[in-house]
Amino acid sequence: MDGLDYSEHLIAKARARGTGPLLKYTRGDMRRLPARWTGRFDAVLNLFTSFGFFTDPGDDARVMREFSRVLKPGGVLVWHGGSRDGVMAKFLSRDWWKAEDGTMIGHERSFDPLSGILTIDTAWEGRSGRGTRQHRIRLYTATRLAELCLEAGLVVEQAYEGFQERALRRQSSEMLLVARRPY
Ligand SMILES: C[S@@+](CC[C@H](N)C(=O)[O-])C[C@H]1O[C@@H](n2cnc3c(N)ncnc32)[C@H](O)[C@@H]1O
């Protein structure tokens, strides 16, 4: 088994947590998976919102083609992340809560329907200090993601409400899609 991430820091954390000898970590960019991985995997897992990070949507399409390239014929992609339809159905422009150590954390969200980009501004304040941070992510509908899969040679066979054993619904804010590379 192989795991790939762009962040050395997060790979070091995962290694420190100890995931056993079967899992090997590689630092890399998902837009350019290693050439030696072509046709190597029975499954590719892209979980916990690890998609939609690039300014150019063509890069997301490229990532999908890379997932397809590294799968064996008959292999599956398991994709998990936000579902734009569901996130829009319960859009929260702001919320805040208190963390266990008493730190107050607030989020402000805005959404651009043309690019599909969700911008989240986070602010926190507590005993350990205060700070702000912004991050952006492109949200996809299941429909558009299935098209991206097809363009990359993958066929979506199943769609769930995140990790629930329930079919994806309009209001599901998370989705899990299973797409196969045909034989
Ligand atoms: C929300 S986290 C999910 C982490 C991990 N997949 C998990 O299941 O816990 C998104 C991850 O994508 C990684 N990432 C961002 N851009 C990347 C890229 N171009 N190539 C590979 N990984 C990337 C980040 O470093 C981060 O670890």
The ligand as an ORCA input file, in Angstrom:
! r2SCAN-3c Opt
* xyz 0 1
  C      -8.134     17.649      4.286
  S      -6.548     16.886      4.198
  C      -6.930     15.157      4.191
  C      -5.739     14.369      4.625
  C      -5.789     12.848      4.462
  N      -6.236     12.461      3.136
  C      -6.608     12.167      5.501
  O      -7.394     11.332      5.109
  O      -6.474     12.434      6.682
  C      -6.032     17.254      2.554
  C      -4.641     16.784      2.265
  O      -4.321     17.034      0.900
  C      -2.938     17.331      0.837
  N      -2.631     18.007     -0.423
  C      -2.875     19.287     -0.786
  N      -2.449     19.536     -2.035
  C      -1.905     18.369     -2.494
  C      -1.290     17.996     -3.722
  N      -1.149     18.856     -4.731
  N      -0.857     16.727     -3.841
  C      -0.983     15.840     -2.819
  N      -1.565     16.156     -1.634
  C      -2.028     17.402     -1.469
  C      -2.700     18.185      2.069
  O      -1.330     18.228      2.410
  C      -3.567     17.464      3.106
  O      -2.856     16.479      3.795
*
